[in-house]
Amino acid sequence: MQNVSQLQRWSKAIPLRSLGDVRHRGLRTPQAPSPEWTQLLEQFAELNPHPIHLPTLLSYGSPVTSSSVLISAGYTQAEIACRLARISHKFDKLPFICGVNPHISKVHMLYRNSFEDLASVPSVKNEDENIDFSVQLQRHINLHAHDIPTLSKGFAECAKYMPTEAITEFLDDLITSRIGVRLIAEQHVSLTETLASAEAKRENSSKVGVVDLECSPKRMIQMCASFVNSLSDATFGASPPLVIDGIVDAKFAYIPVHLEYIVTEILKNAVRASVEQHHAIRSTGPLPPVQATIAPSSSFLSLRIRDQGGGIHSNNLNRIFSYAFTTAGRNAEEADLDWNGDDGPAFFGEMAGKGLQTGLGTIAGLGYGLPLAKLYANYFGGQLDLRTLHGHGTDVFIKLRRLGENSAAEI
């Protein structure tokens, strides 16, 4: 691939640290890169990422072989270097006063340092080198786990220096790029682990890396609801029952961790609203159920999650997908767009402490949940929208593209 050859050619002029050096020193403290690395980063930022059809990515693991994993390693090395450089370049374009904010600057440096570390790994030529590369890749995945909470603090402090629309555009672009980087990296790490395990010998496994070709929305909804309801029970002493209907035995090809994040965020809002609305009206009696309806089609899997949590006031509808907007712990009519954030009631503190790790860190209570869920749904050409009846409840509609062999989705 063009990016592979350019990476090898450009990096010859730079004293590369060995992978062993990287392994033994562990993850680095963010620091400004050298002029040589800055020049290489700028060269890579000028390259266009190569969108790849998901079926091609799946082909690296169908079946998993030494040869297919090495091909995956070559693509992963070149593509992640290019995408990390472009993400870093996005930070360079921020207004100066925002770029030097310590929280934003920290994340910026993390991306530059990740580019430098991963671009210094020699081209992977055998299984042992691939294992070392995958270990390094996983370390950087972990290093970036809390980027979004850190950025939320930075933009909360810089809101008066940058229009809300510009912040939204920057975050949408950055997070969408971030989803792609993590997906490519996690897919390769998963394929490497599969090759090294007994699972590689299983002929009928539905898993191809991080993709489950027979993902069960019913099972995912039940798992997410159990998690959210346990936190609600511990915090409020109550949680609404869950009803799942529609085509409950449906299965589709998707990335479970993406579906997990989307459903958890929607259920979190539905459960909180149901409990708060119930307590506001009466303190006893059963809570109305949260209803999840599953509706598959030939190309999409659709979900509707319905609650009777009082709905959303019309004053807030145009801001519900805005970053850092939350009605948690507020009267819906009084809630206002607040870049200073709101930790909300203790429920959100619990979510932040025990939240699911889905590549975004734990972000509950920061108001980033719904816009991020929408980005995840949109990533492969899906949709997320809602309809609400103020005083009664809200319906959230999730439409996800099936990611099978004939899918046209690109990343």
N, C-alpha and C positions, 0 to 999 in steps of 0.2 A: 504494500500500500504506500501511497505517496507520503503520508505522514510518518510512516516507519522509517523510510530512507532519509527523510529530512531530519528526523530526530537523531539518527545515527551520524549523519554528516555534520550537523551543527554542533552536536555535543562533543565531537572529537577535539574541538579547539578549547574545551573547558576541562580543567583537572577534575575528573569525576571521583567522588568518594565511592569506595567499594560498598557493596551491599552488606558485607560483613561489618564494616564500620558503622553503618546505619543500624544494623541489628544490635550491636553491642552497646551503642550509646543510648538506645531507646529513642523516644520521641523528643524532638527538640523544642526548646522554648522559642516562640515566635521571634524572629529577628529579621532585619532588613537584609535582602540578598545582595550578593556582590554585583558589581557592574556587569561582569560577564554573564551572570545568570539573568540579570535584568534584560540584557540584550536578547538572550535566547528566549526568554518569556515573551518579549514583544514580538519576536519572529513567529512564535507559535500562536500568539493571539491573532495574528493576521490570517492564519489558516482557517478554512471553514471546516467545522466538524462534519464527519461523514454520517449522515442519518442512516441507520441500518434497519431493515425490516426485521421485526421481531422473529419471524420464522427463520431468518438467517442466524440470529443469535441462538435460537432454539436448536438449530442444526449442529452447533458445537457440542450439544449434549444428547444427541439422538443418533447413535448411542454415544456415551462418554468413552473416548479412547485417548491414548497418549497423543496421537496425532491431532485430534480435534481440540484437545485442551491447549496444545501448543499454538494452534492457529488462533484460538481464543485469546491466548496470552499476547500474541502479536497485535491483534486488534485492540485489546485493552490497553496495552502500553501506549500505543500511538494516540488512541482516541482520548484517553483520560488526560494525557499531557496537553493535548490541544484544548480540551474543555476546561481544565484547571487554569490554563493561561488566559482564556477568554473570560472566565469568571473574575480572575484577578484584575483584568483590564476594565471590567465594569466598575470596580471600586475606584480605579484611577480617575474615572469620569465624574465621580461625586464632587459636589462643592467642597472646597478646601476645608471649611470649618466642620463639615460632616466627616470627611475623610480622616481628620486627625482626632476625632472622638475616640477615646481609649477603647470602647467596646467595638466600634466599627473597625478601627485600626487593627485590633487584635484578630478579628476574623479575617481581615484582608491579609495580614501577615501569615496566618495559618494556611491560606490558599497558596500564597507565593512559596512558602516553605514546603508544602506538599508537592507542588510542581517541581521544585528543585530536587527533593528527595526521590520522587518517582521517576523523574527524567534522568536521574543519575544511575538508575538500575540498567546494567547492560542488557542487550537483547536476549530474551529467554530462548535457550536452545535445547534444553532437556528437562526431564521431570524434576530433578533436584533443584535446578535453577527456578523452575516454575513454583515449587513449594516455597522457596525463599521469597520470590516476588509476591506470592499470595499472602504470606505472613506480613510483609511490608504493607501490602494493600489493605489488609484488615486493620492494621494499626492506624492507618490514616482514616479509614472509615470511622473507627472509634474516636479518633482525635476530633473529628468534626461533628460529633453527636449533638453538641449543645450550641451550634452556630446560631440557630434561630432565636433561642432565648437571649443570647448575647446581643444579637443585632436588634432585638426588640428594645432592649435597654438603651442602646445607642441611638436609635431613631426616636425614642421617647424624649431623649435629651436634645435632639437636633431638630425637632418638628418645626420650630419657629423659623428655622433657616432654610427650609425646603418645603415646597407645596405638597399637600397631601397626595395629589395626583401623581407627582413625580416620585414620591416615596413608594406609592403603590406600584407604579410601573417598574421601579428598580427591584422591589421585592418579588413581584411576579416573575420577572425575567430571571433574577438570581435563583429563586427557589425552583423554577422549572428546569434550569440548567443543572441545579444540584440534584434533582430527582434523577436526571439522566446519568450523571456521573456515578451516583450511588448504585443505580440499577446495573450499569455495566460492570462496576467493581464487584458488587455482591454476587452477580451472576457468575463471574469468573471464579471468585473464591469458592462458591458453592460447587461448581463443576470440579474444581481441584480437590475439594474434600470428598466428593462423590467418587472420583477416580481412585483416591487413596483408601476408600472404605469398601466393606463388603457390599454396600448398597449398589456399587457399580455392576455387580453381577446379577442384580434383580432385573428380570426381563419385563415385568409388568408394572413397574413403578410409574405412577402418574406424575412424578416430579421430574422436571428438567431444570436443574439449577434452582432458582428462586421462583420459577413458574410452576403452578400446579394445573395440569391439564384437566383435572376433574375437581376443581375447587367447589366446595359445597357452601352456598350462601347461608343455608339454614344453620349449618354447624358454626360458621363464622359469626353469625348474628347471636347465636346462643352463647358462644364463648365471650364475645364482647359484652353482652348483656349481663352475664354472670359477674364479670369484672366490675362493671359500672354499678350494678345493683348492690354488690357487696360493700362498695365504698359509700353508697347512699345509705344503706342500712347502718353502717358504722357511724355515720355522721348525723343523719336525721332520725334514725330509728325506724325508717320505712323506705320502701321502694315500690314502684308500680309493677304489676305483673306484666309479662311479655306474652303477646299472642302472635304467632307466626302462621300466615296463611298464604294462599296462592298455590303455585306449583312448588311445594316444599321439597320435593326430591330432585329439583333442578341442579345441574352441575355445569360448570363452564370453565374455560381456560383463563386463568388470571393469576395475578401476583398476590398471594394471600396477605402479605404484610401491608400492601396498599389498601386492600379492602378492609383490613383490620383497622387501619387508622381512620378511614372514612366513616365506617359504621360506629366505631367507638366515639368519635366526636359528635355524631348526630345523636346517638343514644344518650351521651352525657348531657347534652342540652335538653333532650326530651324528658329524661328522668328528673333533672333539677327543676325544670319548669313544672312538671306534674306535681312534685312534692311541694314546691313553693305555692302553687295555685291552690292545692288541696288545703294546706295549712292556713292560707289566707281566707278561704271560704268556711272551712270547718276543721276541727282538730281531730275528729274521730271518723270512723267509717272507712271502707275500702277505697284505695286509690284507683282511678280509672286506668285501664291498661294502656301500655304502649303497643301499637300494632305494627308489625312488619309484614309487608306483602311482597312476594317474590313472583316476578313475571318474566320468563325467558322468551326470547325470540331467536330467529336464525343467526342474527349478527350481534345482538346485545342481550345483556341481563339487566333488567330493571328492578329496582327496589323502591317501595314507598314506606317511609317510617312516619307513623301518625301518632300524635299525642294530643291530650286534652289539657295542656298546661297553660291555657289562657291566651295563647297566640302572641303576636308581636304588634306593638302599636304602630300605626301608620307613620308616625314621626321617625321611626327607626328603620323602616323597610329599605330605604335607599342606602343605608349604611351597614346593613347586617353582614355584608361580605367585606367590609373595610377592616384593614389591619388595626389591631389594638382597640377595637370597639367591642364592648361586652355589656350586657344587661345583668350580669351576675350580681345578685345581692342588691339590685336597685329596683325601684318602681319603674315599670316600662315606660311610663309617660314622662318620667323625669330623666331617664338615661340620656347621656349626651356623649358625643364623640370625644374621647379623652386619650390623647397620646401619652399621658402619664400612667395609663393602665389602671387596673383595679384587680386586686388579688381575689376579690369576691369572698363568699363565705368559706367556712372551714372545708366544705366539700372540695373546693378547688385546691386548697392546700394539700388535701389527701391525694388528689389526682396528680399534682405536681411531684409529690413524694413517691408515689407508687405507679405513675403512669406508664403505659406501654411504650417501649422503645421502638419506634418505627422509622428511624432515620432522621427524625426531626427533634429528638430530645423530648423532654417533658415540658409542655408549653401551656398547660391548662391555666386558665385565669388571665392569660395575657391578651385575649381577644383575637388570637391568630388562628384558632381552631377551624372556624368555618371557611375562611379564605383558603387555608391550606388544604382542607378537605376538597374544596372545589378545584384547586389546582391538580390534586391527585386524580380526581374524577376526569378532568379535562385532558390529562396527559396523553392518553391513547385515543382521544377523540370521543370521550364520554361527556356527560353533563351532570350537573348538580344544581337543582333549583328548589324553591319552596313556595308554598301557598299558605296563607295564614288567615284565620278568622279571629280578630282581636276579641278577647273575652271568652274564647272557646279553646282553640288549639291550632296546631301547625302540622302541615304535611310536607315532608321533605322527599323529593323525587331524585333518585340516583340512577343514572343510565350508564352502564359500563360496557365497553366493546369486548366481545369475546376475542381472546388472543390465541387463536389456534393457528394451524399450519397455513390456512388461507387468509389470515388477517393481513390487512394492508397497513396496520399500525407501524409507525416508525418511532425511534427514540433518538 
